[in-house]
Amino acid sequence: MIGVILCTHSDFAKGLRNAVEMIAGEQSCFDSFCFMNGDDVDELSEKIAAAAQRYIDQKMPFCILVDMFAATPFNASLKYTAEHGGYVLTGANLPLLLEILTSREYFDGDDIKAFLSNALDSVKESMQVIDAKAMAEEA
């Protein structure tokens, strides 16, 4: 099992969590935090640290999924992982979150970085530009 921490701007994390649980059911070892306009960055860092520390105390590997590289949720996550370990993934989206949450039970405990990289590779294929008119003409 891998602990998952989701941290995004505004209500995005809440929406992703709701969508995941609508599709895949309630998830354990899954924390989500929304960084709202006017929120204190230090409080966000403390929430992330507390969630991550719970996983560390359980000797459970974890990852933090954020919406954007170099933005506040990323920086708050990096602050913790730089000191204590863990991985931060950028570009949070529903397919990536579902891939991680639904395949983590098969994680063998060896190489979390490889597991997360495989999840990213798997999801990249689901992101496409579709020309519906051209598709209809081909059919």
Backbone hydrogen bonds, N-H to C=O, Kabsch-Sander energy under -0.5 kcal/mol:
donor,donor_aa,acceptor,acceptor_aa,energy
3,G,61,P,-2.9
4,V,29,C,-2.3
5,I,63,C,-2.4
6,L,31,D,-3.0
7,C,65,L,-2.7
8,T,33,F,-2.0
10,S,35,F,-2.6
12,F,9,H,-1.5
15,G,11,D,-2.5
16,L,12,F,-2.7
17,R,13,A,-2.6
18,N,14,K,-2.5
19,A,15,G,-2.4
20,V,16,L,-2.8
21,E,17,R,-2.6
22,M,18,N,-1.7
23,I,19,A,-2.0
24,A,20,V,-3.8
25,G,21,E,-1.0
31,D,4,V,-2.7
33,F,6,L,-2.8
35,F,8,T,-3.2
35,F,33,F,-0.5
36,M,34,C,-0.9
39,D,36,M,-2.4
44,L,40,D,-1.8
45,S,41,V,-2.5
46,E,42,D,-2.1
47,K,43,E,-2.2
48,I,44,L,-2.5
49,A,45,S,-2.6
50,A,46,E,-2.5
51,A,47,K,-2.2
52,A,48,I,-2.8
53,Q,49,A,-2.6
54,R,50,A,-1.6
55,Y,51,A,-1.4
56,I,52,A,-2.4
57,D,53,Q,-3.0
58,Q,54,R,-1.3
59,K,56,I,-1.8
60,M,55,Y,-3.2
63,C,3,G,-2.1
64,I,87,Y,-2.9
65,L,5,I,-3.4
65,L,63,C,-0.5
66,V,64,I,-0.5
66,V,89,L,-3.0
67,D,7,C,-0.8
71,A,68,M,-1.0
75,N,71,A,-2.9
76,A,72,T,-2.8
77,S,73,P,-1.9
78,L,74,F,-2.9
79,K,75,N,-1.9
80,Y,76,A,-1.0
81,T,77,S,-2.5
82,A,78,L,-2.5
83,E,79,K,-0.6
83,E,80,Y,-0.8
84,H,80,Y,-2.5
85,G,81,T,-2.1
87,Y,62,F,-1.0
89,L,64,I,-3.0
92,A,66,V,-2.2
97,L,93,N,-2.4
98,L,94,L,-2.7
99,E,95,P,-2.5
100,I,96,L,-2.4
101,L,97,L,-2.7
102,T,98,L,-2.7
103,S,99,E,-1.3
104,R,100,I,-1.3
106,Y,103,S,-1.7
107,F,104,R,-1.5
115,F,111,D,-2.1
116,L,112,I,-2.7
117,S,113,K,-2.4
118,N,114,A,-2.5
119,A,115,F,-1.9
120,L,116,L,-2.3
121,D,117,S,-2.5
122,S,118,N,-2.5
123,V,119,A,-2.0
124,K,120,L,-2.0
125,E,121,D,-0.9
126,S,123,V,-1.6
127,M,124,K,-1.2
128,Q,126,S,-0.7
130,I,128,Q,-0.6
131,D,129,V,-0.5
132,A,130,I,-0.9
135,M,131,D,-2.3
136,A,132,A,-2.4
137,E,133,K,-2.0
138,E,134,A,-1.7
139,A,135,M,-1.2
